Amino acid sequence: MPKVTVQGKTINCDYGANLRRVLLKHKIELHNGKSRIINCRGIGSCGTCAVEIIGAVSAPNWRDRARRALPPHSIQQNRRLACQTKVLGDIKVIKYDGFWGQGESVISNQ
């Protein structure tokens, strides 16, 4: 059973679980500011659930790659869309500031 470490918490989840669903189920705030209200609810079109992930996850799908190729995101940033990512092993999730999670400052707790 993979472990997800985020904002000082460790969560167990099923292999292949959707990262967005895992975080929201465990009350980890995934969106910044008003993106809590204005987001695509997991279809991969808005980019507000962008996080840095260290560890084993699924390869980026076309929705993830396409959205992160558009500003304010950049493919060069080491970010992924949580809604399009499956957990395949133990991971560490890092959330950044900015409406789309595109900022440079780490959010340690919300």
C-alpha positions as CSV (number, residue, x, y, z in Angstrom):
1,M,0.0,0.0,0.0
2,P,1.7,3.3,-1.1
3,K,2.2,6.1,1.3
4,V,1.6,9.8,0.3
5,T,3.5,12.3,2.4
6,V,2.1,15.9,2.1
7,Q,2.2,18.9,4.4
8,G,3.5,17.0,7.3
9,K,1.0,14.1,7.0
10,T,1.4,10.6,5.8
11,I,-1.6,8.9,4.1
12,N,-2.0,5.3,2.9
13,C,-3.7,4.8,-0.4
14,D,-4.4,2.0,-2.9
15,Y,-2.0,1.3,-5.7
16,G,-3.1,3.3,-8.7
17,A,-5.3,5.7,-6.7
18,N,-6.0,9.1,-8.2
19,L,-3.8,11.6,-6.3
20,R,-6.4,14.4,-6.3
21,R,-9.1,12.1,-4.8
22,V,-6.6,10.8,-2.2
23,L,-5.7,14.3,-1.1
24,L,-9.2,15.7,-1.0
25,K,-10.5,12.6,0.9
26,H,-8.0,13.2,3.6
27,K,-8.8,16.9,3.9
28,I,-5.5,18.1,2.2
29,E,-6.3,21.5,0.6
30,L,-5.3,21.1,-3.0
31,H,-6.3,24.5,-4.4
32,N,-5.0,28.0,-3.5
33,G,-7.3,31.0,-2.9
34,K,-10.3,31.3,-5.2
35,S,-9.3,28.2,-7.2
36,R,-11.0,26.3,-4.3
37,I,-14.2,27.5,-6.0
38,I,-13.1,27.9,-9.6
39,N,-11.5,24.6,-10.7
40,C,-12.4,21.9,-13.2
41,R,-13.2,19.3,-10.5
42,G,-10.6,16.8,-11.9
43,I,-11.0,16.8,-15.6
44,G,-7.5,18.2,-16.2
45,S,-8.4,21.4,-17.9
46,C,-7.7,24.2,-15.4
47,G,-4.3,23.3,-13.9
48,T,-5.1,24.5,-10.4
49,C,-4.1,21.2,-8.8
50,A,-0.5,21.4,-10.0
51,V,2.0,19.9,-7.4
52,E,5.5,18.7,-7.4
53,I,5.8,14.9,-6.8
54,I,8.8,12.9,-5.8
55,G,8.4,9.2,-6.2
56,A,6.5,6.6,-8.3
57,V,3.5,7.9,-10.2
58,S,2.0,7.3,-13.6
59,A,3.5,8.9,-16.7
60,P,1.9,12.2,-17.7
61,N,-1.1,11.7,-19.9
62,W,-2.0,14.1,-22.8
63,R,-4.3,16.3,-20.6
64,D,-1.5,16.8,-18.0
65,R,1.1,17.6,-20.7
66,A,-1.2,19.9,-22.7
67,R,-2.4,22.0,-19.7
68,R,1.1,22.3,-18.2
69,A,2.4,23.5,-21.6
70,L,0.2,26.6,-21.3
71,P,1.0,29.7,-19.1
72,P,1.3,30.2,-16.2
73,H,2.6,26.6,-16.1
74,S,5.7,25.4,-17.9
75,I,6.8,21.9,-18.8
76,Q,10.2,22.9,-17.4
77,Q,8.7,23.2,-13.9
78,N,8.7,19.9,-12.1
79,R,4.9,19.9,-11.5
80,R,2.1,17.5,-12.3
81,L,-1.7,17.8,-12.2
82,A,-2.9,15.8,-9.2
83,C,-6.2,15.0,-11.0
84,Q,-4.4,13.2,-13.8
85,T,-1.8,11.3,-11.7
86,K,-2.0,7.8,-10.3
87,V,0.0,6.8,-7.2
88,L,2.2,3.8,-8.0
89,G,4.5,3.8,-4.9
90,D,5.5,5.9,-1.9
91,I,5.5,9.6,-2.9
92,K,6.1,13.1,-1.4
93,V,3.8,15.9,-2.6
94,I,4.9,19.5,-2.5
95,K,2.3,22.3,-3.0
96,Y,3.3,25.8,-4.2
97,D,1.6,29.1,-4.0
98,G,-0.1,30.9,-6.8
99,F,-3.6,30.5,-8.2
100,W,-2.5,27.5,-10.3
101,G,0.1,26.3,-7.9
102,Q,2.7,27.7,-10.3
103,G,4.5,29.9,-7.7
104,E,7.9,29.4,-6.0
105,S,7.0,29.4,-2.3
106,V,6.1,26.0,-0.7
107,I,2.9,25.8,1.1
108,S,3.5,23.7,4.2
109,N,0.1,23.8,5.8
110,Q,-3.3,25.3,4.8
